[in-house]
Amino acid sequence: SIPETERSRLDHLVEIFSGGNRSAFLRMAMDRMEAADRAQRLRSIQSYGAKRSSDLGISPSEISDRVKRVLARRAEV
């Protein structure tokens, strides 16, 4: 349920993105919001990783080489 003042906005978006089908629009909106949530979580993880690397004295340019070394060791096992 949405306020009457928002109804025309919703109807417009439903028409544009799902041909007037509110259920299809809602499914699309949920997909987009899940993608936005994943992107936000990834940004948070990247920020955490950058801080941890900085705290350990690892420069951004060193990270790729370190990852390659670890992956190479795992491939040997």
MARGU-84493 format. One record per residue: residue in three letters; residue number from 1; z, x, y of N, C-alpha, C in turn. Coordinates in Angstrom, 3 decimals. Example, Ala and Ser with C-alpha at 12.3 -4.5 7.8 and 13.67 -1.06 7.14 Angstrom:
2
{'ala', 1, {7.800, 13.190, -5.690}, {7.800, 12.300, -4.500}, {7.800, 13.200, -3.300}},
{'ser', 2, {7.080, 12.850, -2.250}, {7.140, 13.670, -1.060}, {7.870, 12.900, 0.030}},
//
This chain:
77
{'ser', 1, {0.000, 0.837, -1.176}, {0.000, 0.000, 0.000}, {0.000, 0.885, 1.243}},
{'ile', 2, {-0.845, 0.542, 2.177}, {-0.903, 1.276, 3.438}, {-0.782, 0.292, 4.595}},
{'pro', 3, {-0.322, 0.773, 5.738}, {-0.218, -0.119, 6.890}, {-1.599, -0.649, 7.293}},
{'glu', 4, {-1.624, -1.824, 7.838}, {-2.877, -2.440, 8.280}, {-3.618, -1.540, 9.263}},
{'thr', 5, {-2.870, -0.801, 10.074}, {-3.493, 0.080, 11.065}, {-4.288, 1.217, 10.418}},
{'glu', 6, {-4.016, 1.530, 9.159}, {-4.724, 2.598, 8.440}, {-5.826, 2.061, 7.534}},
{'arg', 7, {-5.907, 0.764, 7.377}, {-6.854, 0.158, 6.427}, {-8.298, 0.524, 6.729}},
{'ser', 8, {-8.724, 0.457, 7.988}, {-10.130, 0.747, 8.303}, {-10.454, 2.211, 8.024}},
{'arg', 9, {-9.510, 3.077, 8.279}, {-9.710, 4.505, 7.979}, {-9.908, 4.717, 6.475}},
{'leu', 10, {-9.043, 4.102, 5.688}, {-9.164, 4.208, 4.235}, {-10.481, 3.614, 3.755}},
{'asp', 11, {-10.807, 2.432, 4.217}, {-12.049, 1.785, 3.794}, {-13.260, 2.657, 4.106}},
{'his', 12, {-13.256, 3.273, 5.267}, {-14.350, 4.163, 5.659}, {-14.473, 5.346, 4.691}},
{'leu', 13, {-13.352, 5.991, 4.400}, {-13.364, 7.143, 3.493}, {-13.748, 6.741, 2.074}},
{'val', 14, {-13.254, 5.603, 1.634}, {-13.596, 5.108, 0.294}, {-15.096, 4.860, 0.200}},
{'glu', 15, {-15.668, 4.294, 1.229}, {-17.110, 4.022, 1.226}, {-17.913, 5.312, 1.208}},
{'ile', 16, {-17.522, 6.266, 2.027}, {-18.260, 7.535, 2.113}, {-18.183, 8.334, 0.815}},
{'phe', 17, {-16.979, 8.471, 0.263}, {-16.788, 9.382, -0.852}, {-16.901, 8.753, -2.232}},
{'ser', 18, {-16.825, 7.430, -2.317}, {-16.881, 6.836, -3.664}, {-17.647, 5.520, -3.696}},
{'gly', 19, {-18.478, 5.297, -2.704}, {-19.310, 4.094, -2.714}, {-18.526, 2.802, -2.707}},
{'gly', 20, {-17.322, 2.823, -2.154}, {-16.506, 1.617, -2.062}, {-15.528, 1.419, -3.206}},
{'asn', 21, {-15.511, 2.309, -4.181}, {-14.637, 2.180, -5.342}, {-13.318, 2.906, -5.057}},
{'arg', 22, {-12.270, 2.125, -4.801}, {-10.971, 2.732, -4.452}, {-10.371, 3.555, -5.590}},
{'ser', 23, {-10.552, 3.113, -6.831}, {-10.016, 3.876, -7.962}, {-10.696, 5.232, -8.060}},
{'ala', 24, {-12.015, 5.247, -7.892}, {-12.752, 6.511, -7.939}, {-12.316, 7.409, -6.787}},
{'phe', 25, {-12.104, 6.813, -5.608}, {-11.644, 7.584, -4.458}, {-10.274, 8.192, -4.735}},
{'leu', 26, {-9.385, 7.422, -5.315}, {-8.045, 7.919, -5.613}, {-8.102, 9.070, -6.614}},
{'arg', 27, {-8.947, 8.943, -7.636}, {-9.085, 10.040, -8.604}, {-9.606, 11.297, -7.904}},
{'met', 28, {-10.589, 11.123, -7.024}, {-11.141, 12.255, -6.284}, {-10.066, 12.873, -5.378}},
{'ala', 29, {-9.315, 12.036, -4.711}, {-8.256, 12.526, -3.830}, {-7.210, 13.308, -4.626}},
{'met', 30, {-6.860, 12.801, -5.810}, {-5.881, 13.521, -6.643}, {-6.430, 14.874, -7.065}},
{'asp', 31, {-7.717, 14.933, -7.442}, {-8.332, 16.212, -7.806}, {-8.252, 17.195, -6.653}},
{'arg', 32, {-8.566, 16.714, -5.453}, {-8.544, 17.590, -4.275}, {-7.132, 18.041, -3.941}},
{'met', 33, {-6.162, 17.163, -4.085}, {-4.780, 17.530, -3.778}, {-4.246, 18.510, -4.815}},
{'glu', 34, {-4.647, 18.340, -6.078}, {-4.249, 19.325, -7.096}, {-4.847, 20.689, -6.781}},
{'ala', 35, {-6.102, 20.720, -6.340}, {-6.736, 21.985, -5.972}, {-6.013, 22.613, -4.777}},
{'ala', 36, {-5.641, 21.797, -3.802}, {-4.900, 22.304, -2.641}, {-3.549, 22.868, -3.072}},
{'asp', 37, {-2.894, 22.192, -4.026}, {-1.609, 22.673, -4.541}, {-1.780, 24.019, -5.246}},
{'arg', 38, {-2.816, 24.141, -6.082}, {-3.060, 25.420, -6.766}, {-3.342, 26.530, -5.768}},
{'ala', 39, {-4.122, 26.232, -4.729}, {-4.435, 27.237, -3.714}, {-3.166, 27.680, -2.988}},
{'gln', 40, {-2.304, 26.734, -2.667}, {-1.050, 27.080, -1.984}, {-0.154, 27.936, -2.882}},
{'arg', 41, {-0.074, 27.570, -4.167}, {0.741, 28.369, -5.082}, {0.168, 29.772, -5.225}},
{'leu', 42, {-1.164, 29.893, -5.279}, {-1.793, 31.210, -5.375}, {-1.494, 32.039, -4.133}},
{'arg', 43, {-1.576, 31.429, -2.939}, {-1.241, 32.161, -1.710}, {0.205, 32.642, -1.750}},
{'ser', 44, {1.078, 31.814, -2.266}, {2.490, 32.186, -2.358}, {2.684, 33.357, -3.322}},
{'ile', 45, {2.010, 33.310, -4.454}, {2.106, 34.395, -5.437}, {1.520, 35.680, -4.859}},
{'gln', 46, {0.385, 35.573, -4.166}, {-0.222, 36.750, -3.551}, {0.701, 37.361, -2.502}},
{'ser', 47, {1.338, 36.521, -1.721}, {2.266, 36.998, -0.710}, {3.445, 37.714, -1.366}},
{'tyr', 48, {3.966, 37.118, -2.445}, {5.072, 37.746, -3.171}, {4.637, 39.111, -3.720}},
{'gly', 49, {3.445, 39.162, -4.317}, {2.950, 40.416, -4.877}, {2.754, 41.481, -3.817}},
{'ala', 50, {2.230, 41.075, -2.658}, {2.026, 42.031, -1.568}, {3.369, 42.572, -1.082}},
{'lys', 51, {4.360, 41.714, -0.981}, {5.688, 42.162, -0.537}, {6.307, 43.102, -1.560}},
{'arg', 52, {6.239, 42.722, -2.839}, {6.817, 43.583, -3.887}, {6.129, 44.944, -3.908}},
{'ser', 53, {4.803, 44.942, -3.798}, {4.066, 46.208, -3.790}, {4.493, 47.060, -2.614}},
{'ser', 54, {4.593, 46.434, -1.456}, {5.021, 47.164, -0.261}, {6.426, 47.714, -0.440}},
{'asp', 55, {7.326, 46.913, -0.983}, {8.708, 47.359, -1.213}, {8.756, 48.555, -2.165}},
{'leu', 56, {7.803, 48.618, -3.095}, {7.765, 49.716, -4.063}, {6.940, 50.901, -3.569}},
{'gly', 57, {6.390, 50.769, -2.363}, {5.611, 51.859, -1.801}, {4.200, 51.957, -2.348}},
{'ile', 58, {3.686, 50.876, -2.875}, {2.332, 50.853, -3.424}, {1.403, 50.276, -2.359}},
{'ser', 59, {0.401, 51.047, -1.980}, {-0.526, 50.582, -0.946}, {-1.556, 49.636, -1.570}},
{'pro', 60, {-2.125, 48.755, -0.778}, {-3.142, 47.831, -1.305}, {-4.309, 48.559, -1.979}},
{'ser', 61, {-4.673, 49.727, -1.469}, {-5.789, 50.468, -2.071}, {-5.455, 51.014, -3.458}},
{'glu', 62, {-4.180, 51.171, -3.766}, {-3.763, 51.691, -5.082}, {-3.725, 50.609, -6.157}},
{'ile', 63, {-3.641, 49.376, -5.766}, {-3.408, 48.288, -6.717}, {-4.529, 48.177, -7.738}},
{'ser', 64, {-5.767, 48.214, -7.292}, {-6.900, 48.082, -8.213}, {-6.885, 49.167, -9.279}},
{'asp', 65, {-6.632, 50.404, -8.877}, {-6.581, 51.507, -9.843}, {-5.447, 51.321, -10.840}},
{'arg', 66, {-4.300, 50.875, -10.360}, {-3.163, 50.654, -11.256}, {-3.471, 49.548, -12.268}},
{'val', 67, {-4.091, 48.481, -11.806}, {-4.443, 47.382, -12.709}, {-5.436, 47.874, -13.757}},
{'lys', 68, {-6.440, 48.635, -13.348}, {-7.423, 49.167, -14.293}, {-6.758, 50.044, -15.348}},
{'arg', 69, {-5.792, 50.887, -14.938}, {-5.097, 51.743, -15.904}, {-4.308, 50.921, -16.912}},
{'val', 70, {-3.611, 49.913, -16.439}, {-2.811, 49.066, -17.340}, {-3.728, 48.341, -18.318}},
{'leu', 71, {-4.821, 47.779, -17.822}, {-5.746, 47.057, -18.700}, {-6.384, 47.996, -19.715}},
{'ala', 72, {-6.688, 49.223, -19.310}, {-7.263, 50.202, -20.242}, {-6.277, 50.540, -21.343}},
{'arg', 73, {-4.998, 50.697, -20.993}, {-3.976, 50.981, -22.012}, {-3.867, 49.816, -22.985}},
{'arg', 74, {-3.914, 48.589, -22.478}, {-3.821, 47.419, -23.358}, {-5.004, 47.328, -24.295}},
{'ala', 75, {-6.183, 47.738, -23.829}, {-7.380, 47.678, -24.657}, {-7.296, 48.692, -25.793}},
{'glu', 76, {-6.548, 49.763, -25.613}, {-6.388, 50.803, -26.635}, {-5.518, 50.328, -27.792}},
{'val', 77, {-4.652, 49.381, -27.522}, {-3.676, 48.926, -28.543}, {-4.297, 48.030, -29.535}},
//
